[in-house]
Amino acid sequence: MGMTIVEKILARASGKKEVSPGDIVMAKIDRAMVHDITGPLTVNVLREHNIEKVWDNERIVILFDHQVPADSIKAAENHKLMRNFVKKHNIKYFYDIREGVCHQVLPEKGFVAPGEVIVGADSHTCTHGAFGAFATGIGSTDMAHVFATGELWFKVPETIYFNINGELKEFVTSKDVILYIIGEMGVDGAVYKACQFGGETVRNMSIASRMTMTNMAIEMGGKTGIIEPDEKTINYVKEAMKKHGTEREFKVVKADEDAEYEEIIDIEADKIEPVVACPHNVDNVKPVREVAGKEIDQVFIGSCTNGRFEDLKMAADFIDKHGGIADNVRVIVTPASREEFLKALKAGVIEKFLKHGCVVTNPSCSACMGSLYGVLADYEVCVSTSNRNFRGRQGSLKAEIYLASPITAAACAVKGEIVDPRDL
């Protein structure tokens, strides 16, 4: 029996001819990432064990994205600690407060390629599976082991294959598709599984849209999300490497024709409509029309899920077409990275947001974490393009967060209440 793409990547990384689900392997890591929240924890573990040398100062990426610029003395101390670590170990790839969200910055700088094993001390590292890599989030203690040895053990996961076909309707995006899937699977429906997305619909998606899909695999318990690389993938990766001087050889990995999946789930994309994940769980998914009319206080457009140029453009164009945002709503816009911000700036997208009274912030995790921008008060309601709507995620435990696509979020901003974009 053949192997899936994830099995083949883990077999290569562990020096084995073949592996099967349930096998325990020690895999060599191609790229390891920490940010300003998880990095200090990793550094402290290394200190506790008197580890004075990292395994490879060119395979580690360190960047700041959660609390940038520093919003407290503690955050500033964490930043200083990490800057000192970078200097001490001569970490080649360090990005201070200026670049944006880690999951966007890594691929756009050419640090992710098909067939690689990518680990990050952040749960949404699974985003990088959009490039045909095995990418997963790990804890800071595990990351300390990676920093010291360049290896980490994994249990080879079973793979659930989501076979998605058909043309998406107007105003339906990849965010609606992944929310629909999570609603069907439940938050624990794919625990420690590899969630592979394929089919005609996925092949027709842009790289940005694919990243939205893999980003949220963790929200149904997935160990990783992954999409087999194609010409779009290879072109993106090669261009990113060339632009940022990170060229290296990589091997495109695809599943064997007789690969065995734990389950193949067929999805008819043309039957999916705009949806929202209602408070307080990501799998509490309903058609937007079922909750329409709910008054809102805030809209957040951004995050590693939906902060790329195509997301910003569709939201800005919708708001502009409908004459602006409602008086009772505040709109926070945060590009996922400096590079995406510049694209939006040059295309006039940022100008449209500002013209209509939206607040545009520096690239960062921003209101997704609610630690720096857009903290919600008791009983306030936010429509967010981010990936989690847990209690307290964006401030008060009594606030409510509805997850939506950028086009739905824009419609809600225009109307001042939850509304299906088709109904404006």
One Martini backbone bead per residue (centre of mass of N, CA, C, O) as a GRO file, in nm:
protein
  424
    1MET     BB    1   0.098   0.035   0.021
    2GLY     BB    2   0.081   0.355   0.001
    3MET     BB    3   0.160   0.696   0.054
    4THR     BB    4   0.127   0.981   0.188
    5ILE     BB    5   0.253   1.289   0.207
    6VAL     BB    6   0.315   1.281   0.510
    7GLU     BB    7   0.456   1.006   0.518
    8LYS     BB    8   0.684   1.082   0.316
    9ILE     BB    9   0.806   1.315   0.475
   10LEU     BB   10   0.866   1.153   0.742
   11ALA     BB   11   1.044   0.944   0.612
   12ARG     BB   12   1.265   1.128   0.511
   13ALA     BB   13   1.326   1.275   0.790
   14SER     BB   14   1.390   0.964   0.925
   15GLY     BB   15   1.528   0.756   0.717
   16LYS     BB   16   1.285   0.610   0.570
   17LYS     BB   17   1.108   0.426   0.341
   18GLU     BB   18   0.868   0.374   0.554
   19VAL     BB   19   0.542   0.461   0.685
   20SER     BB   20   0.291   0.450   0.949
   21PRO     BB   21   0.035   0.485   1.123
   22GLY     BB   22   0.173   0.520   1.461
   23ASP     BB   23   0.444   0.579   1.418
   24ILE     BB   24   0.767   0.641   1.555
   25VAL     BB   25   0.957   0.939   1.488
   26MET     BB   26   1.276   1.085   1.405
   27ALA     BB   27   1.295   1.414   1.294
   28LYS     BB   28   1.416   1.634   1.076
   29ILE     BB   29   1.458   1.979   1.077
   30ASP     BB   30   1.418   2.260   0.861
   31ARG     BB   31   1.224   2.451   1.050
   32ALA     BB   32   1.232   2.708   1.314
   33MET     BB   33   0.983   2.881   1.528
   34VAL     BB   34   0.969   3.196   1.705
   35HIS     BB   35   0.828   3.428   1.928
   36ASP     BB   36   0.762   3.670   2.174
   37ILE     BB   37   0.607   3.451   2.353
   38THR     BB   38   0.767   3.163   2.308
   39GLY     BB   39   1.072   3.224   2.313
   40PRO     BB   40   1.138   3.272   2.618
   41LEU     BB   41   1.066   2.982   2.704
   42THR     BB   42   1.285   2.843   2.539
   43VAL     BB   43   1.531   2.992   2.654
   44ASN     BB   44   1.488   2.901   2.952
   45VAL     BB   45   1.529   2.599   2.900
   46LEU     BB   46   1.817   2.620   2.797
   47ARG     BB   47   1.930   2.740   3.057
   48GLU     BB   48   1.848   2.513   3.256
   49HIS     BB   49   2.041   2.308   3.058
   50ASN     BB   50   2.305   2.445   2.959
   51ILE     BB   51   2.258   2.551   2.660
   52GLU     BB   52   2.503   2.712   2.429
   53LYS     BB   53   2.399   2.565   2.152
   54VAL     BB   54   2.284   2.565   1.841
   55TRP     BB   55   2.234   2.364   1.569
   56ASP     BB   56   2.115   2.612   1.364
   57ASN     BB   57   2.133   2.954   1.276
   58GLU     BB   58   1.972   2.907   0.973
   59ARG     BB   59   1.691   2.742   1.081
   60ILE     BB   60   1.618   2.986   1.250
   61VAL     BB   61   1.319   3.174   1.339
   62ILE     BB   62   1.281   3.516   1.454
   63LEU     BB   63   0.984   3.690   1.579
   64PHE     BB   64   0.766   3.974   1.601
   65ASP     BB   65   0.380   3.987   1.663
   66HIS     BB   66   0.201   4.015   1.929
   67GLN     BB   67   0.383   4.268   2.077
   68VAL     BB   68   0.351   4.524   1.841
   69PRO     BB   69   0.455   4.714   2.001
   70ALA     BB   70   0.532   4.732   2.303
   71ASP     BB   71   0.269   4.715   2.579
   72SER     BB   72   0.494   4.648   2.799
   73ILE     BB   73   0.739   4.573   3.010
   74LYS     BB   74   0.731   4.268   2.962
   75ALA     BB   75   0.752   4.279   2.656
   76ALA     BB   76   1.021   4.432   2.646
   77GLU     BB   77   1.181   4.212   2.795
   78ASN     BB   78   1.133   3.990   2.585
   79HIS     BB   79   1.266   4.133   2.351
   80LYS     BB   80   1.544   4.163   2.481
   81LEU     BB   81   1.601   3.866   2.526
   82MET     BB   82   1.587   3.789   2.220
   83ARG     BB   83   1.805   3.979   2.113
   84ASN     BB   84   2.032   3.850   2.281
   85PHE     BB   85   2.006   3.567   2.161
   86VAL     BB   86   2.065   3.641   1.870
   87LYS     BB   87   2.348   3.756   1.923
   88LYS     BB   88   2.482   3.511   2.064
   89HIS     BB   89   2.388   3.299   1.807
   90ASN     BB   90   2.370   3.425   1.529
   91ILE     BB   91   2.091   3.479   1.408
   92LYS     BB   92   2.003   3.528   1.084
   93TYR     BB   93   1.670   3.511   1.126
   94PHE     BB   94   1.560   3.830   1.219
   95TYR     BB   95   1.239   3.984   1.326
   96ASP     BB   96   1.117   4.237   1.435
   97ILE     BB   97   0.845   4.463   1.455
   98ARG     BB   98   0.811   4.502   1.115
   99GLU     BB   99   0.677   4.239   0.949
  100GLY     BB  100   0.475   4.037   1.118
  101VAL     BB  101   0.326   3.743   1.080
  102CYS     BB  102   0.473   3.444   1.093
  103HIS     BB  103   0.285   3.278   0.883
  104GLN     BB  104   0.355   3.490   0.656
  105VAL     BB  105   0.665   3.541   0.659
  106LEU     BB  106   0.793   3.268   0.599
  107PRO     BB  107   0.696   3.222   0.302
  108GLU     BB  108   0.771   3.512   0.183
  109LYS     BB  109   1.092   3.446   0.254
  110GLY     BB  110   1.145   3.125   0.187
  111PHE     BB  111   1.103   2.906   0.450
  112VAL     BB  112   0.902   2.738   0.259
  113ALA     BB  113   0.876   2.394   0.141
  114PRO     BB  114   0.839   2.128  -0.019
  115GLY     BB  115   0.891   1.845   0.203
  116GLU     BB  116   0.904   1.982   0.468
  117VAL     BB  117   0.990   2.046   0.816
  118ILE     BB  118   0.775   2.242   1.024
  119VAL     BB  119   0.828   2.437   1.322
  120GLY     BB  120   0.615   2.595   1.577
  121ALA     BB  121   0.546   2.811   1.859
  122ASP     BB  122   0.249   2.763   1.712
  123SER     BB  123  -0.056   2.639   1.617
  124HIS     BB  124  -0.060   2.789   1.311
  125THR     BB  125   0.170   2.639   1.149
  126CYS     BB  126  -0.020   2.475   0.953
  127THR     BB  127  -0.026   2.679   0.720
  128HIS     BB  128   0.235   2.557   0.557
  129GLY     BB  129   0.075   2.325   0.408
  130ALA     BB  130   0.011   2.497   0.146
  131PHE     BB  131   0.328   2.400   0.046
  132GLY     BB  132   0.379   2.085   0.106
  133ALA     BB  133   0.420   2.074   0.412
  134PHE     BB  134   0.519   1.971   0.731
  135ALA     BB  135   0.316   2.146   0.970
  136THR     BB  136   0.367   2.236   1.324
  137GLY     BB  137   0.279   2.274   1.646
  138ILE     BB  138   0.473   2.353   1.943
  139GLY     BB  139   0.626   2.354   2.226
  140SER     BB  140   0.874   2.515   2.402
  141THR     BB  141   1.021   2.258   2.498
  142ASP     BB  142   1.043   2.122   2.223
  143MET     BB  143   1.197   2.359   2.096
  144ALA     BB  144   1.450   2.327   2.264
  145HIS     BB  145   1.522   2.056   2.137
  146VAL     BB  146   1.551   2.164   1.852
  147PHE     BB  147   1.769   2.379   1.905
  148ALA     BB  148   1.976   2.153   2.007
  149THR     BB  149   1.924   1.905   1.762
  150GLY     BB  150   1.709   1.911   1.504
  151GLU     BB  151   1.489   1.730   1.653
  152LEU     BB  152   1.177   1.523   1.641
  153TRP     BB  153   0.908   1.361   1.757
  154PHE     BB  154   0.660   1.148   1.589
  155LYS     BB  155   0.339   1.067   1.511
  156VAL     BB  156   0.196   0.917   1.264
  157PRO     BB  157  -0.064   1.031   1.088
  158GLU     BB  158  -0.359   1.029   0.990
  159THR     BB  159  -0.563   1.078   0.689
  160ILE     BB  160  -0.780   1.334   0.587
  161TYR     BB  161  -0.975   1.365   0.291
  162PHE     BB  162  -1.070   1.664   0.123
  163ASN     BB  163  -1.303   1.654  -0.141
  164ILE     BB  164  -1.321   1.947  -0.341
  165ASN     BB  165  -1.603   2.043  -0.546
  166GLY     BB  166  -1.657   2.312  -0.735
  167GLU     BB  167  -1.814   2.623  -0.750
  168LEU     BB  168  -1.804   2.915  -0.607
  169LYS     BB  169  -1.995   3.138  -0.493
  170GLU     BB  170  -2.087   3.433  -0.448
  171PHE     BB  171  -1.924   3.536  -0.149
  172VAL     BB  172  -1.750   3.274  -0.147
  173THR     BB  173  -1.492   3.135   0.050
  174SER     BB  174  -1.244   2.963   0.206
  175LYS     BB  175  -1.360   3.033   0.486
  176ASP     BB  176  -1.632   2.897   0.444
  177VAL     BB  177  -1.523   2.616   0.391
  178ILE     BB  178  -1.370   2.569   0.663
  179LEU     BB  179  -1.609   2.625   0.847
  180TYR     BB  180  -1.789   2.407   0.740
  181ILE     BB  181  -1.603   2.171   0.811
  182ILE     BB  182  -1.587   2.226   1.117
  183GLY     BB  183  -1.891   2.202   1.165
  184GLU     BB  184  -1.896   1.897   1.078
  185MET     BB  185  -1.651   1.783   1.265
  186GLY     BB  186  -1.551   1.947   1.486
  187VAL     BB  187  -1.307   2.022   1.725
  188ASP     BB  188  -1.254   1.676   1.744
  189GLY     BB  189  -1.257   1.538   1.441
  190ALA     BB  190  -0.904   1.564   1.399
  191VAL     BB  191  -0.726   1.436   1.605
  192TYR     BB  192  -0.406   1.396   1.497
  193LYS     BB  193  -0.458   1.477   1.205
  194ALA     BB  194  -0.434   1.488   0.867
  195CYS     BB  195  -0.544   1.765   0.667
  196GLN     BB  196  -0.649   1.714   0.342
  197PHE     BB  197  -0.665   1.930   0.055
  198GLY     BB  198  -0.879   1.877  -0.234
  199GLY     BB  199  -0.948   1.938  -0.558
  200GLU     BB  200  -1.078   2.163  -0.773
  201THR     BB  201  -1.120   2.400  -0.575
  202VAL     BB  202  -0.828   2.408  -0.465
  203ARG     BB  203  -0.679   2.439  -0.735
  204ASN     BB  204  -0.832   2.729  -0.785
  205MET     BB  205  -0.685   2.845  -0.564
  206SER     BB  206  -0.512   3.049  -0.405
  207ILE     BB  207  -0.263   3.074  -0.187
  208ALA     BB  208  -0.415   3.243   0.021
  209SER     BB  209  -0.664   3.053   0.040
  210ARG     BB  210  -0.508   2.801   0.130
  211MET     BB  211  -0.400   2.921   0.397
  212THR     BB  212  -0.676   2.936   0.531
  213MET     BB  213  -0.726   2.635   0.544
  214THR     BB  214  -0.469   2.532   0.701
  215ASN     BB  215  -0.482   2.722   0.946
  216MET     BB  216  -0.771   2.566   1.055
  217ALA     BB  217  -0.706   2.266   1.129
  218ILE     BB  218  -0.675   2.302   1.443
  219GLU     BB  219  -0.996   2.358   1.492
  220MET     BB  220  -1.027   2.016   1.455
  221GLY     BB  221  -0.738   1.890   1.578
  222GLY     BB  222  -0.513   1.907   1.391
  223LYS     BB  223  -0.180   1.854   1.319
  224THR     BB  224  -0.244   1.919   1.011
  225GLY     BB  225  -0.226   2.094   0.707
  226ILE     BB  226  -0.270   1.997   0.349
  227ILE     BB  227  -0.125   2.061   0.016
  228GLU     BB  228  -0.058   1.979  -0.281
  229PRO     BB  229   0.176   2.056  -0.495
  230ASP     BB  230   0.208   2.299  -0.753
  231GLU     BB  231   0.271   2.544  -0.967
  232LYS     BB  232   0.192   2.768  -0.772
  233THR     BB  233   0.376   2.683  -0.545
  234ILE     BB  234   0.651   2.684  -0.688
  235ASN     BB  235   0.645   2.979  -0.780
  236TYR     BB  236   0.623   3.109  -0.503
  237VAL     BB  237   0.877   2.987  -0.371
  238LYS     BB  238   1.089   3.082  -0.579
  239GLU     BB  239   1.029   3.385  -0.558
  240ALA     BB  240   1.083   3.416  -0.255
  241MET     BB  241   1.375   3.318  -0.256
  242LYS     BB  242   1.489   3.520  -0.461
  243LYS     BB  243   1.405   3.786  -0.312
  244HIS     BB  244   1.553   3.677  -0.013
  245GLY     BB  245   1.799   3.471  -0.033
  246THR     BB  246   1.668   3.143   0.012
  247GLU     BB  247   1.797   2.943  -0.163
  248ARG     BB  248   1.703   2.597  -0.240
  249GLU     BB  249   1.662   2.276  -0.232
  250PHE     BB  250   1.370   2.084  -0.340
  251LYS     BB  251   1.112   1.831  -0.285
  252VAL     BB  252   0.848   1.714  -0.437
  253VAL     BB  253   0.557   1.591  -0.271
  254LYS     BB  254   0.350   1.300  -0.329
  255ALA     BB  255   0.114   1.092  -0.339
  256ASP     BB  256   0.026   0.795  -0.379
  257GLU     BB  257  -0.213   0.639  -0.564
  258ASP     BB  258  -0.235   0.406  -0.313
  259ALA     BB  259  -0.317   0.565  -0.090
  260GLU     BB  260  -0.411   0.563   0.259
  261TYR     BB  261  -0.710   0.663   0.406
  262GLU     BB  262  -0.915   0.701   0.665
  263GLU     BB  263  -1.068   0.938   0.497
  264ILE     BB  264  -1.318   1.039   0.252
  265ILE     BB  265  -1.443   1.371   0.191
  266ASP     BB  266  -1.713   1.494   0.026
  267ILE     BB  267  -1.743   1.825  -0.134
  268GLU     BB  268  -1.987   2.071  -0.227
  269ALA     BB  269  -1.913   2.390  -0.302
  270ASP     BB  270  -2.190   2.497  -0.442
  271LYS     BB  271  -2.347   2.460  -0.143
  272ILE     BB  272  -2.199   2.688  -0.022
  273GLU     BB  273  -2.238   2.942   0.217
  274PRO     BB  274  -2.242   3.194   0.405
  275VAL     BB  275  -2.062   3.198   0.719
  276VAL     BB  276  -2.061   3.147   1.082
  277ALA     BB  277  -1.894   3.157   1.392
  278CYS     BB  278  -2.028   3.117   1.686
  279PRO     BB  279  -2.058   3.152   1.994
  280HIS     BB  280  -1.763   2.991   2.156
  281ASN     BB  281  -1.718   2.822   1.878
  282VAL     BB  282  -1.589   2.711   1.575
  283ASP     BB  283  -1.832   2.480   1.535
  284ASN     BB  284  -2.059   2.717   1.547
  285VAL     BB  285  -2.208   2.683   1.253
  286LYS     BB  286  -2.374   2.928   1.040
  287PRO     BB  287  -2.569   3.078   0.853
  288VAL     BB  288  -2.593   3.407   0.825
  289ARG     BB  289  -2.911   3.427   0.798
  290GLU     BB  290  -2.966   3.303   1.093
  291VAL     BB  291  -2.810   3.579   1.237
  292ALA     BB  292  -2.941   3.808   1.131
  293GLY     BB  293  -2.945   4.137   1.307
  294LYS     BB  294  -2.704   4.146   1.476
  295GLU     BB  295  -2.561   4.361   1.667
  296ILE     BB  296  -2.262   4.561   1.636
  297ASP     BB  297  -1.925   4.704   1.724
  298GLN     BB  298  -1.710   4.517   1.563
  299VAL     BB  299  -1.439   4.493   1.315
  300PHE     BB  300  -1.207   4.239   1.197
  301ILE     BB  301  -0.932   4.277   0.959
  302GLY     BB  302  -0.724   3.986   0.963
  303SER     BB  303  -0.458   3.791   1.011
  304CYS     BB  304  -0.336   3.467   0.929
  305THR     BB  305  -0.610   3.408   0.776
  306ASN     BB  306  -0.715   3.736   0.667
  307GLY     BB  307  -0.438   3.952   0.583
  308ARG     BB  308  -0.433   3.963   0.285
  309PHE     BB  309  -0.469   4.123  -0.003
  310GLU     BB  310  -0.732   3.980  -0.099
  311ASP     BB  311  -0.885   4.042   0.163
  312LEU     BB  312  -0.859   4.351   0.172
  313LYS     BB  313  -0.981   4.410  -0.108
  314MET     BB  314  -1.265   4.285  -0.075
  315ALA     BB  315  -1.342   4.466   0.164
  316ALA     BB  316  -1.288   4.752   0.050
  317ASP     BB  317  -1.468   4.730  -0.202
  318PHE     BB  318  -1.732   4.682  -0.051
  319ILE     BB  319  -1.738   4.935   0.121
  320ASP     BB  320  -1.714   5.138  -0.113
  321LYS     BB  321  -1.964   5.049  -0.278
  322HIS     BB  322  -2.154   5.109   0.002
  323GLY     BB  323  -2.037   5.394   0.140
  324GLY     BB  324  -1.944   5.244   0.401
  325ILE     BB  325  -1.976   5.266   0.745
  326ALA     BB  326  -2.122   5.235   1.027
  327ASP     BB  327  -2.156   5.440   1.304
  328ASN     BB  328  -2.163   5.184   1.525
  329VAL     BB  329  -1.879   5.105   1.390
  330ARG     BB  330  -1.567   4.953   1.436
  331VAL     BB  331  -1.267   4.932   1.227
  332ILE     BB  332  -1.012   4.683   1.203
  333VAL     BB  333  -0.697   4.690   1.024
  334THR     BB  334  -0.461   4.405   0.956
  335PRO     BB  335  -0.196   4.328   0.816
  336ALA     BB  336   0.010   4.044   0.798
  337SER     BB  337   0.227   4.230   0.643
  338ARG     BB  338   0.438   4.443   0.497
  339GLU     BB  339   0.403   4.333   0.211
  340GLU     BB  340   0.089   4.344   0.211
  341PHE     BB  341   0.066   4.640   0.278
  342LEU     BB  342   0.209   4.749   0.022
  343LYS     BB  343   0.012   4.636  -0.180
  344ALA     BB  344  -0.235   4.790  -0.066
  345LEU     BB  345  -0.117   5.073  -0.095
  346LYS     BB  346  -0.060   5.071  -0.408
  347ALA     BB  347  -0.380   4.989  -0.472
  348GLY     BB  348  -0.570   5.169  -0.262
  349VAL     BB  349  -0.686   5.012  -0.012
  350ILE     BB  350  -0.612   5.184   0.236
  351GLU     BB  351  -0.758   5.440   0.144
  352LYS     BB  352  -1.041   5.322   0.163
  353PHE     BB  353  -1.044   5.268   0.462
  354LEU     BB  354  -0.976   5.559   0.560
  355LYS     BB  355  -1.209   5.710   0.418
  356HIS     BB  356  -1.422   5.524   0.610
  357GLY     BB  357  -1.287   5.500   0.918
  358CYS     BB  358  -1.072   5.307   0.939
  359VAL     BB  359  -0.840   5.119   1.130
  360VAL     BB  360  -0.491   5.113   1.066
  361THR     BB  361  -0.241   4.884   1.130
  362ASN     BB  362   0.016   4.724   1.207
  363PRO     BB  363   0.175   4.446   1.156
  364SER     BB  364  -0.008   4.183   1.330
  365CYS     BB  365  -0.213   4.022   1.558
  366SER     BB  366  -0.376   4.207   1.721
  367ALA     BB  367  -0.717   4.139   1.768
  368CYS     BB  368  -0.689   3.830   1.790
  369MET     BB  369  -0.576   3.867   2.100
  370GLY     BB  370  -0.650   4.141   2.256
  371SER     BB  371  -0.365   4.289   2.366
  372LEU     BB  372  -0.358   4.574   2.182
  373TYR     BB  373  -0.619   4.559   1.997
  374GLY     BB  374  -0.962   4.561   2.030
  375VAL     BB  375  -1.086   4.556   2.300
  376LEU     BB  376  -1.351   4.410   2.470
  377ALA     BB  377  -1.638   4.459   2.618
  378ASP     BB  378  -1.905   4.406   2.771
  379TYR     BB  379  -2.132   4.273   2.532
  380GLU     BB  380  -1.972   4.282   2.293
  381VAL     BB  381  -1.956   4.275   1.924
  382CYS     BB  382  -1.766   4.064   1.693
  383VAL     BB  383  -1.636   4.064   1.365
  384SER     BB  384  -1.407   3.809   1.249
  385THR     BB  385  -1.118   3.689   1.044
  386SER     BB  386  -1.026   3.493   1.228
  387ASN     BB  387  -0.983   3.165   1.424
  388ARG     BB  388  -1.108   3.267   1.710
  389ASN     BB  389  -1.402   3.259   1.970
  390PHE     BB  390  -1.327   3.263   2.249
  391ARG     BB  391  -1.337   3.338   2.553
  392GLY     BB  392  -1.134   3.627   2.578
  393ARG     BB  393  -0.977   3.669   2.306
  394GLN     BB  394  -1.092   4.001   2.293
  395GLY     BB  395  -1.137   4.012   2.616
  396SER     BB  396  -1.414   3.981   2.734
  397LEU     BB  397  -1.607   3.715   2.859
  398LYS     BB  398  -1.885   3.875   2.755
  399ALA     BB  399  -1.809   3.861   2.478
  400GLU     BB  400  -1.860   3.846   2.113
  401ILE     BB  401  -1.759   3.612   1.849
  402TYR     BB  402  -1.754   3.629   1.490
  403LEU     BB  403  -1.675   3.427   1.227
  404ALA     BB  404  -1.540   3.542   0.905
  405SER     BB  405  -1.524   3.668   0.616
  406PRO     BB  406  -1.426   3.951   0.459
  407ILE     BB  407  -1.700   4.000   0.308
  408THR     BB  408  -1.882   3.967   0.556
  409ALA     BB  409  -1.748   4.175   0.738
  410ALA     BB  410  -1.801   4.413   0.550
  411ALA     BB  411  -2.108   4.394   0.554
  412CYS     BB  412  -2.135   4.442   0.860
  413ALA     BB  413  -2.004   4.722   0.858
  414VAL     BB  414  -2.220   4.855   0.677
  415LYS     BB  415  -2.484   4.768   0.851
  416GLY     BB  416  -2.428   4.709   1.181
  417GLU     BB  417  -2.475   4.402   1.119
  418ILE     BB  418  -2.559   4.097   1.063
  419VAL     BB  419  -2.480   3.994   0.717
  420ASP     BB  420  -2.541   3.898   0.409
  421PRO     BB  421  -2.385   3.996   0.120
  422ARG     BB  422  -2.636   3.921  -0.068
  423ASP     BB  423  -2.832   4.146   0.102
  424LEU     BB  424  -2.696   4.432  -0.029
   0.00000   0.00000   0.00000
